[in-house]
Amino acid sequence: MAAKFCAQAGLDTIMIEKKAEVGAPLRCAEGVSKKWLEEVGITLDPAWICADMIGAVIRSPGGHQFKLDASKSGTEIGYVLERHLFDKALASAAADAGAKIMMRTGCTDVIRKDGKLVGVKAKSMGEPIEIYAKCVIAADGYESQVARWAGMKTVAETGDINTCIQYRMTNIDIDQKFCEFNLGNEVAPGGYLWIFPKGNRTANVGIGVMASRCKVPAAPKEYLDKWIAQDERVNKGQILEIAGGMVSTCPGLDSAIDDNLIVVGDAARIIDPITGGGICHACRTGMYAGKVLAECAKKN
């Protein structure tokens, strides 16, 4: 999104992507609300909408459940994406706007001259390169090494991190029109367990557990497997895919900017304070970064 809005404004824009494929491998539960897509100029495309939800079910530690639909939560009800296709669509939009995309190009450090940030060092297809720019946008997710290399304090404490694991499961008997959130320390200490339907008796079934409350590295998997074994709707299902990773659960950075640097999305710890989700906030902050840089370019 940052690359798209920079390029649309006529700025010479390069987007580097360390992986071999945009949007893969998946590290995401793929759930989003609806209302923000128009706000950031994303045209809805059925190609990357996997399931259209009519509500969400919240399950309490005591087993009580509260069902939300659009009458209670409006456009917060949303979609379950086919995330890798969604990301590719955003990258295509950036390319259409004029951005240059360099795949298999991972940043390795920042470049400073006379104390100023002037670009980044990277490896592109294994070859070291240097890219010089008037501004660097760090959109490198939760780990955000770019911001750290540039001198920002972005390291989160273990109490501000959830460690997550997710299965894409099939042959399960769930309500395909409702996302589900299971709360409580017995289920997921310091986090929650989710079911996000994908259609055709398939869903993302995952869990986040506060890192400081994980007694062993495999704790999230143990909690998830225990819950699945006890739930008759899913315990006969089969796993098609496993994804894992960390998410931050702390407030955003005190400042997401520095001289010639803007930090966006998960890198800036800008997440939904209720769910920990980051897709819409990444898109919003990317858009704002591009618009701000367009104004900066006008004023030189």
C-alpha positions as CSV (number, residue, x, y, z in Angstrom):
1,M,0.0,0.0,0.0
2,A,2.9,2.4,0.8
3,A,4.5,1.6,-2.6
4,K,1.1,2.1,-4.4
5,F,0.5,5.6,-2.9
6,C,4.1,6.7,-3.4
7,A,4.1,5.6,-7.0
8,Q,0.7,7.1,-7.7
9,A,2.1,10.5,-6.6
10,G,4.8,10.2,-9.1
11,L,7.6,9.2,-6.7
12,D,10.4,6.9,-7.9
13,T,9.4,3.8,-5.8
14,I,11.1,0.5,-5.2
15,M,9.5,-2.3,-3.1
16,I,11.7,-5.1,-2.0
17,E,10.4,-8.5,-0.9
18,K,12.6,-11.0,0.7
19,K,10.5,-14.0,-0.2
20,A,10.1,-15.8,-3.5
21,E,6.3,-15.3,-3.6
22,V,4.2,-12.3,-2.4
23,G,1.9,-13.4,0.4
24,A,3.4,-16.8,1.1
25,P,4.1,-18.7,3.2
26,L,1.0,-17.8,5.2
27,R,1.3,-16.4,8.7
28,C,-2.2,-15.0,9.2
29,A,-5.6,-16.0,10.4
30,E,-7.0,-14.1,7.4
31,G,-9.9,-12.4,9.1
32,V,-10.8,-8.8,8.3
33,S,-13.7,-6.4,8.9
34,K,-15.4,-4.8,5.9
35,K,-15.6,-1.1,6.4
36,W,-12.0,-0.1,5.8
37,L,-11.5,-1.5,2.3
38,E,-13.2,1.5,0.6
39,E,-11.4,3.9,2.9
40,V,-8.0,2.8,1.5
41,G,-9.1,2.4,-2.1
42,I,-9.2,-1.4,-2.3
43,T,-11.8,-2.7,-4.8
44,L,-13.5,-5.8,-3.5
45,D,-12.6,-8.9,-5.6
46,P,-14.3,-12.3,-5.1
47,A,-11.0,-13.9,-6.1
48,W,-9.5,-13.1,-2.7
49,I,-12.7,-13.4,-0.6
50,C,-12.8,-16.9,0.8
51,A,-15.9,-16.6,3.0
52,D,-18.4,-13.8,3.8
53,M,-19.2,-13.8,7.5
54,I,-22.6,-12.8,9.0
55,G,-21.3,-12.7,12.6
56,A,-18.9,-13.8,15.3
57,V,-19.3,-16.1,18.4
58,I,-17.5,-15.2,21.6
59,R,-17.1,-18.1,24.1
60,S,-16.2,-17.2,27.7
61,P,-14.1,-19.3,30.0
62,G,-17.2,-20.6,31.7
63,G,-18.6,-21.9,28.5
64,H,-21.1,-19.2,27.9
65,Q,-21.4,-17.8,24.4
66,F,-22.3,-14.4,22.9
67,K,-23.3,-14.2,19.3
68,L,-22.7,-11.0,17.4
69,D,-24.2,-10.1,14.0
70,A,-24.3,-7.0,11.9
71,S,-27.1,-5.6,14.1
72,K,-24.8,-5.5,17.1
73,S,-21.4,-4.8,15.5
74,G,-22.1,-3.2,12.1
75,T,-19.4,-3.4,9.5
76,E,-16.9,-5.0,12.0
77,I,-18.4,-8.2,10.7
78,G,-16.2,-9.2,7.8
79,Y,-14.5,-11.6,5.5
80,V,-12.1,-14.4,5.7
81,L,-9.5,-13.8,3.0
82,E,-7.4,-16.0,0.7
83,R,-4.6,-13.9,2.0
84,H,-1.8,-14.8,-0.5
85,L,-4.2,-13.7,-3.4
86,F,-5.1,-10.6,-1.5
87,D,-1.4,-9.7,-1.0
88,K,-0.7,-10.4,-4.7
89,A,-3.6,-8.1,-5.7
90,L,-2.1,-5.3,-3.6
91,A,1.3,-5.8,-5.1
92,S,-0.2,-5.7,-8.6
93,A,-1.9,-2.4,-7.7
94,A,1.5,-1.0,-6.6
95,A,3.0,-2.2,-9.9
96,D,0.2,-0.7,-11.9
97,A,0.8,2.6,-10.1
98,G,4.5,2.5,-11.3
99,A,6.3,0.9,-8.4
100,K,9.3,-1.4,-9.2
101,I,9.1,-4.8,-7.3
102,M,12.3,-6.7,-6.5
103,M,11.6,-10.3,-5.4
104,R,14.1,-12.4,-3.3
105,T,15.6,-9.2,-2.1
106,G,16.0,-9.0,1.6
107,C,17.3,-6.0,3.5
108,T,20.4,-6.6,5.5
109,D,21.2,-3.1,7.0
110,V,20.6,0.6,6.5
111,I,23.0,3.0,4.9
112,R,24.0,6.2,6.7
113,K,26.1,9.1,5.3
114,D,27.1,12.0,7.6
115,G,24.7,10.6,10.2
116,K,21.7,10.6,7.8
117,L,19.7,7.6,6.7
118,V,20.2,7.5,2.9
119,G,19.1,3.9,1.9
120,V,19.5,0.2,2.6
121,K,21.8,-2.6,2.0
122,A,20.2,-5.8,0.7
123,K,20.8,-9.2,-0.9
124,S,19.0,-9.6,-4.2
125,M,19.1,-13.2,-5.5
126,G,22.1,-13.7,-3.2
127,E,24.0,-10.7,-4.6
128,P,24.8,-7.8,-2.3
129,I,23.3,-4.5,-3.5
130,E,22.8,-1.0,-2.2
131,I,19.6,1.1,-2.8
132,Y,19.7,4.8,-2.1
133,A,16.5,6.7,-1.3
134,K,15.2,9.9,0.2
135,C,13.0,7.9,2.5
136,V,12.8,4.3,3.7
137,I,9.5,2.8,4.7
138,A,9.9,-0.2,7.1
139,A,7.0,-2.5,6.4
140,D,8.8,-5.7,7.5
141,G,6.3,-6.9,10.0
142,Y,6.5,-7.9,13.6
143,E,10.2,-8.6,13.6
144,S,11.0,-5.2,12.0
145,Q,14.8,-5.3,11.8
146,V,14.9,-2.3,9.5
147,A,13.6,0.1,12.2
148,R,16.0,-1.5,14.8
149,W,19.0,-1.1,12.4
150,A,17.9,2.5,12.0
151,G,18.2,3.1,15.7
152,M,14.6,2.7,16.9
153,K,13.8,0.6,20.0
154,T,11.3,-1.9,18.6
155,V,12.1,-5.0,20.7
156,A,9.0,-6.2,22.6
157,E,9.0,-7.8,26.1
158,T,7.7,-11.4,26.3
159,G,4.6,-10.1,28.1
160,D,3.9,-8.0,25.0
161,I,4.1,-10.9,22.6
162,N,1.8,-13.8,21.7
163,T,3.2,-16.9,20.1
164,C,0.8,-18.5,17.7
165,I,0.2,-21.6,15.8
166,Q,-2.6,-22.3,13.3
167,Y,-3.9,-25.3,11.4
168,R,-6.0,-25.2,8.3
169,M,-8.3,-28.0,9.0
170,T,-10.8,-29.8,6.7
171,N,-13.7,-32.3,7.3
172,I,-14.9,-30.3,10.3
173,D,-18.5,-29.5,11.3
174,I,-18.7,-25.8,12.2
175,D,-21.0,-23.0,11.4
176,Q,-19.4,-21.6,8.2
177,K,-21.1,-18.2,8.6
178,F,-19.6,-17.2,12.0
179,C,-16.1,-16.6,13.2
180,E,-15.4,-18.0,16.7
181,F,-13.2,-16.6,19.5
182,N,-12.6,-18.8,22.6
183,L,-11.3,-17.0,25.7
184,G,-9.8,-18.0,29.0
185,N,-6.6,-19.0,30.6
186,E,-7.5,-22.7,30.5
187,V,-7.9,-22.4,26.7
188,A,-5.3,-19.9,25.8
189,P,-3.4,-18.0,28.6
190,G,-3.1,-14.4,27.8
191,G,-4.6,-14.8,24.3
192,Y,-7.5,-16.7,22.6
193,L,-8.3,-19.6,20.3
194,W,-10.0,-18.9,17.0
195,I,-11.9,-20.6,14.3
196,F,-12.2,-18.7,11.0
197,P,-14.3,-20.6,8.4
198,K,-12.9,-21.0,4.8
199,G,-15.9,-22.8,3.3
200,N,-16.4,-26.4,2.3
201,R,-16.1,-27.7,5.9
202,T,-12.7,-26.1,6.1
203,A,-11.4,-23.4,8.6
204,N,-8.3,-21.8,10.1
205,V,-8.1,-23.1,13.7
206,G,-5.4,-21.4,15.7
207,I,-4.3,-20.1,19.0
208,G,-2.2,-17.3,20.5
209,V,-0.6,-17.6,23.9
210,M,1.3,-14.9,25.8
211,A,5.0,-15.7,25.4
212,S,5.8,-15.0,29.1
213,R,3.2,-17.7,30.0
214,C,4.6,-20.4,27.8
215,K,6.3,-22.9,30.1
216,V,7.8,-24.8,27.1
217,P,8.4,-23.7,23.5
218,A,5.6,-26.0,22.2
219,A,3.0,-24.7,24.7
220,P,0.7,-23.1,22.1
221,K,0.5,-26.4,20.1
222,E,-0.2,-28.3,23.3
223,Y,-3.1,-26.0,24.2
224,L,-4.5,-26.1,20.6
225,D,-4.2,-29.9,20.4
226,K,-5.9,-30.4,23.7
227,W,-8.8,-28.1,22.8
228,I,-9.3,-29.8,19.4
229,A,-9.3,-33.3,21.0
230,Q,-12.1,-32.2,23.3
231,D,-14.3,-30.5,20.6
232,E,-16.5,-33.0,18.7
233,R,-17.0,-30.5,15.8
234,V,-13.3,-30.6,14.9
235,N,-11.6,-33.6,16.5
236,K,-12.2,-35.8,13.5
237,G,-10.8,-33.2,11.1
238,Q,-7.6,-33.3,9.1
239,I,-4.8,-30.8,9.0
240,L,-3.9,-29.4,5.5
241,E,-1.5,-26.7,6.5
242,I,0.4,-25.5,9.6
243,A,1.5,-21.9,10.2
244,G,3.3,-20.3,13.1
245,G,4.7,-17.0,14.3
246,M,4.6,-14.2,16.8
247,V,2.4,-11.2,17.1
248,S,2.8,-8.1,19.3
249,T,0.1,-7.2,21.7
250,C,1.6,-3.9,23.0
251,P,0.7,-0.3,22.2
252,G,2.2,1.2,19.0
253,L,5.6,2.8,19.0
254,D,5.7,6.2,20.7
255,S,6.8,7.6,17.3
256,A,6.7,5.7,14.0
257,I,8.9,8.2,12.2
258,D,12.5,9.3,12.2
259,D,14.6,11.3,9.9
260,N,14.1,9.8,6.4
261,L,12.2,6.8,7.9
262,I,8.6,5.8,8.3
263,V,7.6,2.5,10.1
264,V,4.1,1.1,9.2
265,G,1.8,-1.8,10.1
266,D,3.0,-4.5,12.5
267,A,6.5,-3.1,12.4
268,A,5.2,0.0,14.2
269,R,3.1,-2.3,16.5
270,I,-0.1,-0.8,15.0
271,I,-2.7,-3.6,15.6
272,D,-6.4,-4.0,16.4
273,P,-6.4,-3.6,20.3
274,I,-9.2,-6.2,20.6
275,T,-8.2,-9.0,18.3
276,G,-4.5,-8.3,17.6
277,G,-5.2,-8.4,13.9
278,G,-3.1,-6.2,11.7
279,I,-4.2,-6.3,8.0
280,C,-6.4,-3.3,7.9
281,H,-4.0,-1.2,10.0
282,A,-1.1,-2.2,7.8
283,C,-3.1,-1.0,4.7
284,R,-4.1,2.2,6.4
285,T,-0.6,3.1,7.7
286,G,0.9,2.2,4.3
287,M,-1.6,4.6,2.6
288,Y,-0.8,7.4,5.1
289,A,2.9,6.9,4.6
290,G,2.6,7.2,0.8
291,K,0.4,10.3,1.1
292,V,2.7,12.0,3.6
293,L,5.7,11.3,1.3
294,A,3.8,12.8,-1.6
295,E,3.4,16.0,0.3
296,C,7.0,16.0,1.4
297,A,8.1,15.6,-2.3
298,K,5.9,18.6,-3.2
299,K,7.6,20.7,-0.6
300,N,11.0,19.2,-1.3
